[in-house]
């Protein structure tokens, strides 16, 4: 697999963020290959898994906070979480027919973001959890891999 990494702070992306993933042998454009802001890295497939798994894991969605149960939930799963755990407060029964409340009305807020990065010094793929103000809450090493900088 090949990763496009950020070499400098680009506003939405920090140094080391993975912003694109392709299979080995992908022909990157000149804006990626010849740009000092980016770095191309190849990681052996057997160390990281399938392309779809990588995209699902490392280009992960944001995380929301459910104030009803004080839990962090992946934003894509928030509707299922509300249906499963908070069905009793999910509908406004004072109107006829009952209206389903939005996640924000129930008390769910976008509160943390996950970013994946590769630390090319130690060859580690890490997960960073950030607050809305981009303050880093934690960083967890997920894999130690063999990196080839292209």
Residue, then its C-alpha position, 0 to 999 in steps of 0.5 A: x500500500x502507498x500512503x500520501x503523507x503531509x510534511x507540513x501543517x496545511x491547516x486541515x492536516x498536520x505533519x504526518x497525517x495520512x490523507x490518501x491511500x492507494x495500492x502499490x504501484x499507483x501512479x501519483x500525479x506530479x502535484x504529489x510526487x514533486x511537492x515538498x508538502x507531501x511524502x509518499x510512503x510504501x508499506x508492505x501489504x502483509x503488514x497492513x491488510x487490504x486496501x478497503x480495511x486501510x481506508x476504513x480504518x485510517x481515513x476514519x470518520x469523526x467521533x461524536x459525544x453522546x451527552x445522554x450516556x457520556x460516551x464517545x461514538x463514531x459519528x457514522x454510528x450515532x443514529x444506530x446508537x440513538x435507536x438502540x440506547x435512547x429510543x425513549x427520548x428520540x421522539x417528540x411525542x407532544x406532536x401528532x404524529x410524533x417527530x424524530x428528534x435530530x442527534x443535536x436535539x437529543x444532545x449529541x455533539x461533534x466533539x473529537x476527531x481522529x487522525x492517523x499518521x505515520x511517524x517515519x522516524x520510528x516506522x509507526x502508524x499512530x492514531x491521534x484523537x483531537x478535540x474540536x480546537x485541535x488539541x491532541x488528547x491522546x496518541x496511540x501506536x497501532x502498528x509498527x511497519x516497514x516503511x519505504x519513502x518513495 
